[in-house]
Amino acid sequence: MRLASKLIGKLLHARTYWKTAGVDAALLSIAWLAAIVLRYDADVPAEAWPGWASLLPLWVGVAVVCTGATGLYSGVWRHASIYEARQILLAHGASVLVVVPIVILRDRPVPLSVPLVAAVLSVGLVGTIRFQPRLVGDGHRTGDDVVRFVVLGAGSAGVALAEDAQRHGERACVVAFLDDDPALQGRRIRGVRVEGAIDDLPLIVDRLRVSSAILAVPSAGPELVRRVAALAEGSGTVLRVLPRLSDLVDGRVQLSDVRDVEPSDLLGRGQIETDLDAVLSLVQGRRVLVTGAGGSIGSEIARQVARLGAERVALVDHDETHLFDAAAHLPATTAVQHLADIREEAAVRRVFEAERPHIVFHAAAHKHVPLLESHPVEAVQTNVLGTQTVVEAARTSGVEHFVFISTDKAVQPGNVMGATKSLGESIVLQHSGAMTSCVVRFGNVLGSRGSVVPTFVDQIRRGGPVTITDGRMTRYFMSIPEAVRLVVNAAAMADGGEIFLLDMGKPVHILDLAHRLIRLSGRRPGLDVEIRVTGVRPGEKLYEELHTPAELQRPTNHPSIMQLRPMPVPRARLDQLLEKLTAAVAERADDLSRRLLFDAVGAAQSSRIPAQKTPESAPAISRSDVAWI
């Protein structure tokens, strides 16, 4: 069957080859005859025709052979480019070089202008026929099923995007460019006019019946994305973007690379400064161990330290699927996987004895606030006792640097999760001595599994409702890569015993975030997708704090990292508390575990609100003038 298929393919190819060669032969004949007529000013002597006619088969044969030798009969002319044009010129130039000497050596020489003019005419005729599919394909398609889009940005990425759309986009048509460079406005690129500045998008959408806008600026920061997204929303068109050049395959821009706007495009802060010398001196050539390596933060830490030249990256996680996925993104020669639970002391000790890491990033933790409110024993066992186990194993195995990933919920904690992370901070800081230990504290990260943004996106995809607990609630957000870059920078500047606080920017209203994500999907909040207020869940706060008043902050040499004065639980009290918590966990005593936690860290009431606030007391959701995030 495969042999028959290959044979049929060859026959079809041969058929196409000879069909194309036949068309060329006809065009070459027309060009030859036209050259004769032009040479004699349309008054060809009768005695001249036999000589010219005898040369016609030679001209046609040589030109067809030369064209075939250049591979032009195997080309797909819908995708023709300057390469094919050059090959046409080469083929006909070679034909002239063969035919002219023969004309000169004939017994009855004839004017040499005829083969030269014939070659010029042939190039014109053959080129026109050959490039017709490309020219037609590049034209503005206007059918009802064609997506008419405007490219925002007439730089190299925008031009490459338009070229790819013209080559391959049977259902896509670039109708305009918009660019803020006045020198480009009014000019044409690839036949498409630069109609004006990016702020002219609403006018262009109405005038040219645009259905989609593509921001073709791979280096665009959140400010530009927010500005363009507001314009797109106001004009009723869908906005899509190109990823960063570093995320493109071979750095080439293609229509298939275009994606929807993501929350990180709006909420991120763009390029994060990196003290490359410092982080390289910390990581390069060192053995690094990451707990919670299958999680959002842990897996990104592993990727970044691997790129920074770590000799070996040990991935530790209790979830085999997430562990496997994390390792799949790392060089096989660098990564090693350990399926282990940080709550099991013997397993943790074996991992540290096997790896002997220089640096530990402790990211393993239970993190879901409402779930942990009803499972305090599980929270204590992982976030407190598990942290104690990892710290002890690190200390006894000679770890040089220990970095604890903390959260803003550890500040004046009003829930079990925050209280356990606060105790985790104290455990790590108490062990700073021979081992340089530090805490890095930050807020929510975009895209973390089970967090608010993926939850909203999933609810919108299913048609709603989007559920929020209170319309007044705010949270700090940062993209995962941003957070991890700053974590590694903070680790590099640690001397031991510090709490580093990442600059989280301004807090975001969760209600505004819900509105924005719905609009980014092309739908209308409250009309196409319902927003439902469900009431605050146990342990939730209206707002999060990044540090307590007592934790005096001071700047570091990095503009996005602050250092806090730590206020850990005293060592004697901490040891006593850990003994009691160990006993409570052994007895599976949830109430006792919760009471011990809050007795130790003090439950903050300033930012807490009564659990299960009724939806009627929350603000109305009918606002239409929600500001851009």
C-alpha positions, 0 to 999 in steps of 0.5 A: 500500500505504501509503495502504491501511494509513493508511486501515485505521488511520483506520478502526480508530481511528474504530471505537474512537472510536465504540465508546468514545463508545457506552460513555460514552453508556450510562454517562451514561444510567445516571447520569442515570436514577440521579440522577432516582431519587435526587432523588425518593428512589426515588419518581419521580412518573409525570408527571415522567418525560416531562420528564426523558426529553426532557432525556436525549438533550441530556445524553448528547449534550453530555457525549459532545461535550465528552469528545471535545473534550478528546481522551479518546477518543484516549487509551491508558488503560493509561497513564492518569494525573492528566492524564486524570482532570483531562480527565474532570472538565473534560468533565463540568463543561463539560456541566453548564455547557451543560445547566443553562441549558437546564434553567432556560430550559425552559417547565417547569423541573425541579430543578437537582440532577439534572444536578449529581448526574448529573455526579458519578455520570458522573465516577465511572462513566466514571473507573472504567471508563477507569482499569480497565486502569491499575488492573489493570496496576498490580496485583501480577502473580503469574504464573510468568514475572513478575520479582518485584523489590524496590526498594532506596531509596524516594527519588524515583528509586526511586518513579519506577522503581516507577511506570515498572514499573507502567506498562510492566512486563508481566513485572515486579512491584515487591513491596517497597521497602527504605529506611534512613530510619525515617520511610518504613518501614511506609508505602506508596508507589504501593501498595507497602509499605516493608518495612524497611531495606536490611539486611533484604533477605535476609528480604524475598527469602525472604518475598516470593519476590523474584528481583531487587533494584534499587539505585535510588540514582543517587548511590550510592558504591562502599561502598553498592554493595559492602554491597548486593552482599554482601547480594544475594549472601548472599540468592541474588538478582540485584542491578542498579543505576541509573546516575548521574543525569547518565547518564540520558536527560533525568534521567528514571528508567525501568526500561530504564535499570537495568543490571548491576553493573559492576566500576567500581561496586565498585572506584571511589571515588565522586566525585573532587574537582576544582579547577574554577578551576584546570582551567578556567584550563588548558583553557578556550579552549585548543587541546589535542592528545591522542595515543592518542586512540582508546584508553581513556584518550586518548578520555576525556581528549578528552571531558573537555577538550572539556566543560571548554571547549577551543577545539579538540581534536586527536585523534591515533591510528594506528587509524582505527576507534578514532579515528573512535569517539573523535571521534563522542563530541565536538562536531563543531565542536571535534574534529579527527582526525589519522590518524598514527603517533607513530613517523613523525617527518614525520607527527607534525611535520605534525600539530603544525605544523597544530594549534599546540596549547597543551597536549599529553596524550601517551597513545599507547603499547603497553601489553600486558606479555606481548606486548611481552616478545616484541616489544621492538623494537616497544615501544621504537619506540613507547614510547621513540622515539615519545615522543621524537618527540612531545616534540621536535615539541611543543617546536619548535611552542611547546607550553606544557604537556606531560603524559605518561601513565605507569604503575606498571609504570615503577617498578623495571621488571621487564618491557619495557613498564615499562622503556620507560615509565620511559625515556619519563618520563625523556625528558619530564622532561628537556625541562621548561623553556620547556615545562611538562612533567610525568608522571602515574603510575597503575595499571590502569584498569577497562574498558581494552581487553584488560585483566584485567576485560574479559577475565574478563567475556568468559570468564565470558560464555562459561562459563569457565574464568576464567584467572588466572596466580597466586592471590597476584597483586595490582593497583591499579585505578581507573575511567577517568573517575576517572583522567582527572579526576585527570590533568587536575587534576595537569596544572593544578598542574604547574610543570614537571619533576614526577611526579604519583602518583594515589591508587590506593586499596588493591591488589586480589587478582586471585583475589578479583576473579575470584570477585566477577565470577563471583558478580556474573553470578549464578554460583558460582566453582568450580562454575558457572564454573571458575577455572584457574591458568595460571602467571605469564607472562614479565615479570609481577610478583606486585605493582606498586609505585607509586614507588621508595624514592628517589622521596620523595613529598609531598602536593599541594593535592589529596587524591588526588594526590601529588608525587614527586621524579623520578629521571630518567636523566641527560641525557648518558646518555639521549642516548647510550642513545637513539642506541643504541636507534635503531640497534637498532630499525633493525636489528630487534634484539630482544635488543639492545633488551631489554638496552639497556633494562634496562641503562638502568633496572635490572631490578627483582628484588624483586617479580618471580617466576620465569616460568611458575610451575606451577599446582600451586604456587599457592594453592587456589581453593576458598575460599568466604569471599572478602572483598568487594573 
